[in-house]
Every structure is written in structure tokens, then in C-alpha cells.
Amino acid sequence: MASPRLETYCCPNRDAATQLVMNFQPEVFCGVCIGSASISLTLTILQLLPKKGQSPRKMPKASSSSTILLLISICDILGGLGIIFRSSVWLGFPGFIANISVVNGTDVWPSTFCVGSAMWIQLLYSAGFWWLFCYAVDSYLVVRRSAGLSTIVLYHMMTWGLAVLLCVEGIALLYYPSISSCENGLEHAIPHYVTTYAPLLLVLVVNPILFRRTVSAVASLLKGRQGIYTENERRLGTEIQMRFFKIMLVFVICWSSNIINETLLFYLEMQPDINEIPLKNIRSAALITWIIMGVLNPMQGFLFTLAFYGWTGWKVDLKWRKREIPWESMSSSTAGENAYPSPVNYQSNIHDSKKISTTDSQQTDEAISMLSEGNTSSDERLTRSSPIYQGW
């Protein structure tokens, strides 16, 4: 699971609330994390592998949105691997982990492992948050025809730059001036928690707004493509809206427990004694949400692939196939026309005018296809209703 409490636990003089959750059934908690991350990792890879009997997804052109979806899955896979490795070491070498609590210990490897593994998990999931935000931005820009594959470079710079900057800044503030003297007051911990949860809250607040505006823009594009709003176009708009809804639903399910747990733990930290009887229910709620985090955080990778592509099946095709190039499927008559270019006359002018008249419609089809990638029924309806399919 991904929580700033993992970094806080690396402090020998950690606060009582962190001590409470980290010492609550650590073997069971690590086992839950390993199980959830392993299942999610296996199913996520299965979802992304090509399947037998299915043609590769056809896109009018390479899109930054499809690349972002793949990068989100990669961040989840790498983050899940970090969870499995960290939890396995905790279960397999309890004596090694116990040295973290030694204030004046001479062995630096336990603290190095604790900090390094926690930073790896936090960095990858934070990068996933930023990529999800970039996906919402890119979806909106695509329908506004203001984005393209070249923007992926800007997304890389923003995502990895901000993820590394916030992670390093939060860790540096937490462990200042040294790891043995961190957590001497909330002035060390609060900046660390802010830098950790800032991208998460950004996705929760801003992404629904961008998705809603994108859906409105898609409806306008579909209406303006042929001047009418048919049943197929209405269904296509609804499916795109449902896809955005599923993405946000998965995100809320997987990370709302983190916000609840952190709120409860901060409340306990403010109390003079967290072991008081009136705080029993709050302690129980914090421990329950802690276990839930261990289950839901790693499952984000698999659940996101369901939201992105739906269930792709079990039959994996590992054979190499030649990727179909769009222009290879052109008809022989069209190829003949291109082989013998006609002289400049009124026929070529008519041909150019037809190309110009369909440019906007083709751009609209490309934008909608980028947003509905992975949905076979949507792609088929889009193809049937496009001017290219109708033989314009």
C-alpha cells in the first residue's frame, strides 16, 4: 500500500499514531499487501497482453491518450512490485526490520531499506496520479483539437518532474536534519503529508470537472459532424461518459480509505494519550481502514485496466504479428488512382473540395476514437457512421 506513514515509520522516534497502525498485526498486514499486489499484478499484465482471436486496436493515428493509459498501468505494476518486495522483506527478515527502531544503531541498512522502499512505492503511485491528471487534460484538449502525440513530451516533463520534486522535498523535510531526529513535532510531518496527498486531491477535485467538460465537448462534436444527433452517436457519447465515470469510481474506491485513515490518525496525534478509552472506536476505525488500504491500493492497477479496456479475456497470444498499416488496406481502385496522377483540371479541383469538406469530420472521428479506444462496439459504430466508411 502507499501511505506517508511508511516513511514516518522509518523514524526511530515515530509518533504514537504511526506506531499504532504499523504494529497492528504486521504479519497479517504484510500478507494482505503481498496477496493483493500479486493478484493485481498478474491480472494487470494479463489484461495488457494481446489476446487470441482479437485484432489489435485500430486507431486513426497514434494518440497521446493511449500512451498515457499504458504509462498509468506501468506505474501501477512497478508500484505493486515495490509493495511485494517491501512486504516480503518484512515477513522474511523480522530481525532486520527491528533494527529500524534502534535510535543510536550503527547498522544503516535497515533504515536505508525502509526509506528506499517507501520512496519507491510513493514515487510510482504519485506519478500515476499525475499521469491520470494528464489523461483528463489530454482528453479535453483532444476534443478541442489542441493536443497531439507531441504533447506527450510535455506530460513526461510535468509528471516525472513534479513527482520527483514533491517526493524528494517531502522526504527531505521529514528527515531534516537527520533520520534519527525526524518526527520531532508536526512541522516535519505536515509538509511531507501535503506533498504526498497533493496529486491525489488534485485528481479527486479537478479530473471530474475536466471529464464533464470533455463529455459536453464530445456531444457538440457528434452533433456537428453530420448536423444530426443519431441514436448511435448518443450511445457513443454515453459510453465515453461511462468510461470517465468508471475511472473516477475506481480511483475513489482505491484511495478514499487513505484519506479517512489519515484524518483519523491525525486526530489521534492531537490527543494527549491515544490509548484512552473514549478513543477506542477511533482507534478501531483507523486500524480497519489501514487493512483496507493494504487491499485496495495495490488493486488499482487491475481495476484501472477494467475501466480503460473492459475485460479482455484469458486467451493470450504471444506470437509476433505484423502490425497492419492503415494505408495497406486501401482498395485497388484507390491505389490505381494514386499510381497514375491526373493532370490539373476541374476533376482534381472537385476531388480537393471533397477532401476539404471531410477534413473536419475525419478530425472529429479521430478525436472520438482516441477517447473510446478499447471499446470495440464504439469503434465499430464510429467507423460505420464516418464519411470514409460511407464512401465519401
Secondary structure per residue as TSV (DSSP state, phi and psi in degrees):
chain	resnum	aa	ss	phi	psi
A	1	M	-	360.0	162.2
A	2	A	-	-115.6	111.9
A	3	S	-	-149.4	142.3
A	4	P	T	-63.9	-12.5
A	5	R	H	-65.8	-23.6
A	6	L	H	-64.3	-42.8
A	7	E	H	-70.2	-36.6
A	8	T	H	-64.5	-33.8
A	9	Y	H	-65.9	-22.3
A	10	C	T	-69.6	-15.2
A	11	C	S	-78.2	125.2
A	12	P	T	-61.0	-32.8
A	13	N	T	-101.0	49.3
A	14	R	-	-65.0	160.4
A	15	D	-	-75.4	166.5
A	16	A	H	-67.9	-34.5
A	17	A	H	-67.0	-41.8
A	18	T	H	-64.7	-40.3
A	19	Q	H	-62.4	-36.1
A	20	L	H	-62.1	-51.5
A	21	V	H	-76.3	-35.9
A	22	M	H	-72.7	-24.6
A	23	N	T	-95.9	2.6
A	24	F	S	-85.7	105.1
A	25	Q	S	45.8	61.0
A	26	P	H	-61.6	-34.0
A	27	E	H	-66.1	-43.2
A	28	V	H	-65.7	-42.2
A	29	F	H	-64.2	-44.6
A	30	C	H	-65.1	-37.6
A	31	G	H	-63.9	-39.8
A	32	V	H	-63.4	-43.1
A	33	C	H	-63.4	-43.1
A	34	I	H	-64.0	-45.3
A	35	G	H	-63.2	-47.5
A	36	S	H	-65.2	-44.3
A	37	A	H	-66.6	-37.8
A	38	S	H	-66.3	-44.0
A	39	I	H	-63.3	-46.3
A	40	S	H	-63.6	-42.0
A	41	L	H	-62.5	-45.7
A	42	T	H	-63.5	-47.4
A	43	L	H	-70.0	-33.6
A	44	T	H	-64.9	-45.7
A	45	I	H	-63.5	-40.0
A	46	L	H	-61.1	-38.8
A	47	Q	H	-65.7	-36.4
A	48	L	H	-83.1	-20.9
A	49	L	S	-71.1	148.7
A	50	P	-	-65.7	149.0
A	51	K	B	-112.5	150.0
A	52	K	T	-69.9	141.6
A	53	G	T	78.3	4.6
A	54	Q	-	-118.9	132.1
A	55	S	-	-77.6	149.1
A	56	P	-	-61.7	150.2
A	57	R	-	-61.7	130.9
A	58	K	-	-100.8	126.2
A	59	M	-	-122.4	143.5
A	60	P	S	-58.0	-35.1
A	61	K	S	-161.7	164.8
A	62	A	-	-60.4	137.7
A	63	S	-	-123.9	148.3
A	64	S	H	-70.0	-29.6
A	65	S	H	-62.4	-44.5
A	66	S	H	-64.4	-36.3
A	67	T	H	-66.2	-39.4
A	68	I	H	-64.3	-42.3
A	69	L	H	-59.9	-40.5
A	70	L	H	-67.1	-39.7
A	71	L	H	-67.0	-34.9
A	72	I	H	-61.9	-44.1
A	73	S	H	-64.4	-38.6
A	74	I	H	-64.2	-41.8
A	75	C	H	-61.2	-40.8
A	76	D	H	-66.3	-39.3
A	77	I	H	-64.2	-47.2
A	78	L	H	-66.6	-38.5
A	79	G	H	-64.0	-40.1
A	80	G	H	-63.6	-39.0
A	81	L	H	-61.6	-39.3
A	82	G	H	-63.2	-39.5
A	83	I	H	-64.5	-43.3
A	84	I	H	-63.2	-44.6
A	85	F	H	-64.5	-47.0
A	86	R	H	-63.2	-47.2
A	87	S	H	-67.2	-34.1
A	88	S	H	-65.7	-41.7
A	89	V	H	-64.6	-40.1
A	90	W	H	-62.9	-38.6
A	91	L	H	-76.8	-38.7
A	92	G	H	-82.3	-25.5
A	93	F	-	-132.2	69.1
A	94	P	H	-63.0	-33.4
A	95	G	H	-67.0	-35.7
A	96	F	H	-65.0	-40.8
A	97	I	H	-72.1	-30.8
A	98	A	H	-63.5	-23.9
A	99	N	G	-70.3	-11.9
A	100	I	G	-64.7	-32.5
A	101	S	G	-78.2	-6.7
A	102	V	-	-78.9	117.8
A	103	V	T	-67.4	-47.7
A	104	N	T	-108.3	34.2
A	105	G	-	-70.6	150.6
A	106	T	S	-91.6	-18.1
A	107	D	-	-83.6	114.6
A	108	V	-	-91.4	-10.5
A	109	W	H	-67.2	-39.5
A	110	P	H	-59.1	-44.8
A	111	S	H	-67.6	-36.8
A	112	T	H	-63.1	-44.4
A	113	F	H	-63.3	-43.1
A	114	C	H	-60.8	-48.9
A	115	V	H	-68.2	-45.2
A	116	G	H	-63.3	-46.2
A	117	S	H	-66.8	-39.0
A	118	A	H	-65.8	-41.2
A	119	M	H	-65.5	-39.2
A	120	W	H	-60.0	-48.8
A	121	I	H	-63.6	-46.3
A	122	Q	H	-65.3	-40.5
A	123	L	H	-64.9	-44.7
A	124	L	H	-67.2	-41.9
A	125	Y	H	-71.9	-34.3
A	126	S	H	-64.3	-40.7
A	127	A	H	-61.6	-38.4
A	128	G	H	-61.6	-38.4
A	129	F	H	-61.6	-45.5
A	130	W	H	-65.6	-38.0
A	131	W	H	-65.6	-36.1
A	132	L	H	-66.3	-37.0
A	133	F	H	-65.1	-41.6
A	134	C	H	-63.4	-33.6
A	135	Y	H	-64.2	-41.6
A	136	A	H	-64.6	-42.6
A	137	V	H	-63.2	-45.0
A	138	D	H	-65.9	-38.6
A	139	S	H	-60.9	-41.1
A	140	Y	H	-68.5	-41.0
A	141	L	H	-69.5	-31.6
A	142	V	H	-63.7	-47.0
A	143	V	H	-71.1	-21.0
A	144	R	T	-88.0	0.4
A	145	R	T	58.4	38.9
A	146	S	-	-117.7	9.9
A	147	A	-	-132.8	164.0
A	148	G	-	-164.9	-174.0
A	149	L	G	-63.8	-27.1
A	150	S	G	-66.1	-24.3
A	151	T	G	-70.4	-13.6
A	152	I	H	-62.4	-28.7
A	153	V	H	-64.3	-42.4
A	154	L	H	-65.0	-38.2
A	155	Y	H	-65.0	-39.4
A	156	H	H	-61.2	-45.6
A	157	M	H	-62.8	-43.9
A	158	M	H	-69.7	-45.8
A	159	T	H	-65.7	-58.0
A	160	W	H	-70.5	-34.7
A	161	G	H	-63.7	-49.2
A	162	L	H	-69.1	-39.1
A	163	A	H	-62.5	-46.7
A	164	V	H	-67.6	-42.6
A	165	L	H	-61.6	-48.7
A	166	L	H	-68.1	-38.3
A	167	C	H	-65.9	-47.4
A	168	V	H	-66.0	-41.1
A	169	E	H	-63.4	-44.9
A	170	G	H	-63.3	-42.3
A	171	I	H	-66.3	-42.4
A	172	A	H	-62.2	-41.7
A	173	L	H	-68.7	-34.7
A	174	L	H	-69.8	-41.7
A	175	Y	S	-96.3	10.1
A	176	Y	-	-77.6	136.6
A	177	P	S	-84.2	-13.0
A	178	S	-	-156.3	163.7
A	179	I	G	-67.3	-24.3
A	180	S	G	-78.4	-15.4
A	181	S	G	-118.9	14.6
A	182	C	-	-77.0	169.3
A	183	E	-	64.8	26.3
A	184	N	S	-89.0	65.9
A	185	G	S	113.1	160.2
A	186	L	H	-72.6	-13.3
A	187	E	H	-64.8	-20.5
A	188	H	H	-85.9	-38.8
A	189	A	H	-82.2	-40.1
A	190	I	H	-59.4	-47.4
A	191	P	H	-59.0	-35.1
A	192	H	H	-65.0	-42.7
A	193	Y	H	-69.5	-35.0
A	194	V	H	-64.8	-47.1
A	195	T	H	-67.0	-25.3
A	196	T	H	-77.3	-44.2
A	197	Y	H	-93.2	-4.2
A	198	A	H	-60.2	-50.5
A	199	P	H	-65.2	-33.0
A	200	L	H	-64.1	-46.7
A	201	L	H	-67.7	-32.2
A	202	L	H	-61.0	-44.5
A	203	V	H	-65.2	-42.1
A	204	L	H	-63.7	-34.2
A	205	V	H	-93.3	-47.7
A	206	V	H	-86.3	-38.8
A	207	N	H	-57.9	-43.8
A	208	P	H	-59.7	-35.3
A	209	I	H	-66.0	-46.0
A	210	L	H	-65.9	-40.0
A	211	F	H	-63.8	-40.7
A	212	R	H	-64.7	-41.5
A	213	R	H	-67.9	-34.8
A	214	T	H	-64.8	-42.6
A	215	V	H	-61.9	-40.6
A	216	S	H	-63.9	-40.3
A	217	A	H	-67.7	-36.0
A	218	V	H	-63.4	-42.6
A	219	A	H	-60.2	-40.7
A	220	S	H	-65.6	-39.2
A	221	L	H	-64.2	-43.7
A	222	L	H	-65.8	-36.9
A	223	K	H	-68.8	-37.7
A	224	G	H	-82.5	-8.8
A	225	R	H	-68.3	-43.6
A	226	Q	H	-127.3	6.6
A	227	G	S	84.3	-2.1
A	228	I	S	-134.5	163.8
A	229	Y	-	-122.6	90.3
A	230	T	-	-79.0	174.2
A	231	E	H	-65.3	-38.6
A	232	N	H	-62.9	-41.7
A	233	E	H	-68.8	-35.1
A	234	R	H	-64.8	-41.6
A	235	R	H	-66.6	-38.7
A	236	L	H	-62.8	-43.9
A	237	G	H	-62.0	-38.3
A	238	T	H	-66.8	-38.5
A	239	E	H	-67.2	-38.3
A	240	I	H	-64.7	-40.9
A	241	Q	H	-63.1	-40.5
A	242	M	H	-66.8	-33.7
A	243	R	H	-64.1	-44.8
A	244	F	H	-62.9	-39.5
A	245	F	H	-63.6	-41.9
A	246	K	H	-63.6	-39.4
A	247	I	H	-61.1	-47.7
A	248	M	H	-69.4	-33.4
A	249	L	H	-63.9	-44.5
A	250	V	H	-61.2	-42.9
A	251	F	H	-63.6	-44.1
A	252	V	H	-64.6	-42.8
A	253	I	H	-62.3	-43.0
A	254	C	H	-77.0	-24.7
A	255	W	H	-123.6	-5.6
A	256	S	H	-65.6	-32.5
A	257	S	H	-63.7	-31.5
A	258	N	H	-64.5	-43.3
A	259	I	H	-65.8	-42.8
A	260	I	H	-63.7	-45.6
A	261	N	H	-62.5	-42.9
A	262	E	H	-66.3	-37.1
A	263	T	H	-62.8	-44.3
A	264	L	H	-65.0	-41.4
A	265	L	H	-68.9	-37.1
A	266	F	H	-65.6	-37.1
A	267	Y	H	-63.7	-40.9
A	268	L	H	-65.9	-35.9
A	269	E	H	-63.6	-28.9
A	270	M	T	-77.2	-11.6
A	271	Q	S	-87.0	146.9
A	272	P	S	-65.0	-32.9
A	273	D	-	-142.9	111.3
A	274	I	T	-75.6	-8.7
A	275	N	T	-91.7	8.0
A	276	E	-	-64.6	149.9
A	277	I	G	-62.4	-41.8
A	278	P	G	-60.9	-18.5
A	279	L	G	-95.0	11.6
A	280	K	H	-62.0	-45.1
A	281	N	H	-64.8	-36.7
A	282	I	H	-67.8	-40.0
A	283	R	H	-63.7	-41.2
A	284	S	H	-64.6	-42.3
A	285	A	H	-64.1	-38.2
A	286	A	H	-65.1	-40.5
A	287	L	H	-69.6	-37.4
A	288	I	H	-65.5	-47.9
A	289	T	H	-65.7	-27.5
A	290	W	H	-63.7	-44.4
A	291	I	H	-66.9	-39.3
A	292	I	H	-61.9	-38.3
A	293	M	H	-60.2	-40.7
A	294	G	H	-63.4	-24.8
A	295	V	H	-87.9	-46.7
A	296	L	H	-83.3	-36.6
A	297	N	H	-56.6	-50.8
A	298	P	H	-68.5	-23.2
A	299	M	H	-75.6	-6.3
A	300	Q	H	-58.5	-39.2
A	301	G	H	-58.1	-50.2
A	302	F	H	-68.1	-43.2
A	303	L	H	-64.2	-34.5
A	304	F	H	-65.5	-39.2
A	305	T	H	-64.2	-33.4
A	306	L	H	-65.1	-41.1
A	307	A	H	-69.3	-35.3
A	308	F	H	-74.6	-50.7
A	309	Y	H	-119.3	-10.2
A	310	G	-	77.1	-178.4
A	311	W	-	-77.0	121.4
A	312	T	-	-94.2	-5.9
A	313	G	-	100.3	175.6
A	314	W	S	-98.8	-26.0
A	315	K	-	-76.9	108.2
A	316	V	B	-93.8	136.4
A	317	D	-	-112.7	107.3
A	318	L	-	-97.8	4.3
A	319	K	S	-77.2	142.0
A	320	W	-	-75.1	135.6
A	321	R	-	-127.4	144.5
A	322	K	-	-71.2	124.4
A	323	R	-	-72.9	132.1
A	324	E	-	-72.3	129.1
A	325	I	-	-91.4	132.5
A	326	P	G	-53.4	-39.5
A	327	W	G	-79.1	-6.7
A	328	E	G	-75.2	-19.7
A	329	S	G	-92.6	10.9
A	330	M	-	-70.1	151.1
A	331	S	-	-71.3	158.7
A	332	S	H	-67.0	-31.3
A	333	S	H	-66.3	-38.7
A	334	T	H	-67.2	-38.3
A	335	A	H	-64.0	-37.3
A	336	G	H	-64.4	-39.0
A	337	E	H	-65.8	-37.6
A	338	N	H	-73.2	-26.1
A	339	A	H	-73.3	-25.9
A	340	Y	S	-125.4	84.6
A	341	P	-	-63.4	137.0
A	342	S	-	-84.8	154.2
A	343	P	-	-67.7	165.1
A	344	V	S	-69.3	115.9
A	345	N	S	-153.2	-168.6
A	346	Y	H	-70.6	-25.5
A	347	Q	H	-66.1	-41.5
A	348	S	H	-66.3	-33.7
A	349	N	H	-65.3	-38.6
A	350	I	H	-64.9	-41.1
A	351	H	H	-61.5	-42.0
A	352	D	H	-64.2	-38.7
A	353	S	H	-65.7	-35.6
A	354	K	H	-67.0	-39.1
A	355	K	H	-62.8	-40.6
A	356	I	H	-66.6	-38.4
A	357	S	H	-67.8	-25.2
A	358	T	H	-98.8	-0.3
A	359	T	H	-61.7	-48.0
A	360	D	H	-61.6	-40.3
A	361	S	H	-66.2	-39.7
A	362	Q	H	-64.9	-41.0
A	363	Q	H	-62.9	-38.4
A	364	T	H	-64.1	-44.3
A	365	D	H	-59.9	-41.0
A	366	E	H	-63.7	-43.5
A	367	A	H	-63.5	-45.7
A	368	I	H	-67.2	-37.8
A	369	S	H	-64.6	-36.3
A	370	M	H	-62.3	-39.4
A	371	L	H	-76.6	-28.9
A	372	S	T	-100.6	15.8
A	373	E	T	-59.4	136.7
A	374	G	T	95.3	-11.2
A	375	N	-	-104.5	104.4
A	376	T	H	-64.2	-44.2
A	377	S	H	-63.1	-37.7
A	378	S	H	-66.8	-42.6
A	379	D	H	-63.1	-38.6
A	380	E	H	-67.5	-42.4
A	381	R	H	-65.9	-38.3
A	382	L	H	-63.5	-40.5
A	383	T	H	-66.6	-41.5
A	384	R	H	-66.3	-32.2
A	385	S	H	-90.2	-5.1
A	386	S	S	-77.8	151.2
A	387	P	T	-61.7	-31.3
A	388	I	T	-64.3	-42.5
A	389	Y	T	-67.4	-35.1
A	390	Q	T	-78.6	-4.8
A	391	G	T	86.0	29.4
A	392	W	-	-70.4	360.0
